[in-house]
Amino acid sequence: MDGMDEHSTAVARVLVCLEEVGAEYEIVPIDFTVKEYQTPAHIARNPFGQVPAFQDDDFVIFESSAISRYILSKYKSNLLPEDDLRTATMVNVWLDVEYGQYNTPISTIIYDLVFKPMMGTVPDQQIVDANLENFKKVLKVYEARLSQCKYLAGDFISFADLSHFPYTYYFAGSQYGSLFNSYPHLKAWWEDLMSRPSHSHTEVHKTHLEKCCSSWKFSINFSKVYRQMKPNREVRDRVKFRFHTSIKFLDKLSKV
Ligand SMILES: N[C@@H](CCC(=O)N[C@@H](CS)C(=O)NCC(=O)O)C(=O)O
């Protein structure tokens, strides 16, 4: 995974939430090229040696979904409604659906289609095909749900929708993206999500990275990354830069 963190779906999930609430944040670089994620300092932040890790004053956490919910709760964002138990539970239902049903096939497809070539290995078409079949079964359920209400948890947008952004972004930009045409409500939902400013800001991370770190040389744009995917060696050579994945709140937010 060296050099892969700039494409991190887990980091993107958190960044979407930071952008949604308008938080000020500092992006701290974790240098994958020297395996900084395996150093004791980073293991102390994330015991699995993964990104992202997140710090709010002396509170340090990991796991992108938990980090995202922490941010949304702290800002009392409507994206994570907490006042009404049933509404809150519907958000949890669809977050669990994403984690347990949606992510398994889509993450396997994206791993094969996107990440394997970056690591110099060849995608396994059989794996992709098998997971596409599973993914279609999941999409059928989503289509039915989204024909009943505009968003997954109901007629209001929530973190349950936004959490789908990172993998879906990759998928929609892949050669299989046209699959969404067969699911009109799902397609409309995705286009609606994509039109949110947090996504264009986050596409992915560009604005803040450029602002926060003058050494940042790469604009992260998932579709661009995808289009630029070329024969393995060339891609491997390109993937050699640092990324900013340990996210730390600035003082202002700590006082919220
Ligand atoms: N469940 C974790 C997954 C984190 C994760 O898989 N991070 C990847 C990048 S997307 C990573 O750090 N990989 C490096 C490794 O596992 O060595 C989360 O959502 O935060």
The ligand as a MOL file (V3000), in Angstrom:
LIG
                    3D

  0  0  0     0  0            999 V3000
M  V30 BEGIN CTAB
M  V30 COUNTS 20 19 0 0 0
M  V30 BEGIN ATOM
M  V30 1 N -11.9830 0.8660 8.6780 0
M  V30 2 C -10.9160 1.8200 8.5510 0
M  V30 3 C -10.1310 1.4740 7.3030 0
M  V30 4 C -8.8690 2.3060 7.2120 0
M  V30 5 C -8.0380 1.8760 6.0270 0
M  V30 6 O -8.2220 0.7840 5.4590 0
M  V30 7 N -7.0940 2.7230 5.6540 0
M  V30 8 C -6.2210 2.3800 4.5440 0
M  V30 9 C -6.2740 3.4770 3.5210 0
M  V30 10 S -7.9370 3.6100 2.8630 0
M  V30 11 C -4.8190 2.2410 5.0580 0
M  V30 12 O -4.3750 2.9670 5.8990 0
M  V30 13 N -4.1010 1.2690 4.5440 0
M  V30 14 C -2.7250 1.0180 4.9100 0
M  V30 15 C -2.5690 -0.3310 5.5030 0
M  V30 16 O -3.5730 -0.9710 5.8230 0
M  V30 17 O -1.4000 -0.7280 5.6330 0
M  V30 18 C -11.4860 3.2490 8.4630 0
M  V30 19 O -12.6030 3.3850 7.9250 0
M  V30 20 O -10.8270 4.1980 8.9320 0
M  V30 END ATOM
M  V30 BEGIN BOND
M  V30 1 1 1 2
M  V30 2 1 2 3
M  V30 3 1 2 18
M  V30 4 1 3 4
M  V30 5 1 4 5
M  V30 6 2 5 6
M  V30 7 1 5 7
M  V30 8 1 7 8
M  V30 9 1 8 9
M  V30 10 1 8 11
M  V30 11 1 9 10
M  V30 12 2 11 12
M  V30 13 1 11 13
M  V30 14 1 13 14
M  V30 15 1 14 15
M  V30 16 2 15 16
M  V30 17 1 15 17
M  V30 18 2 18 19
M  V30 19 1 18 20
M  V30 END BOND
M  V30 END CTAB
M  END
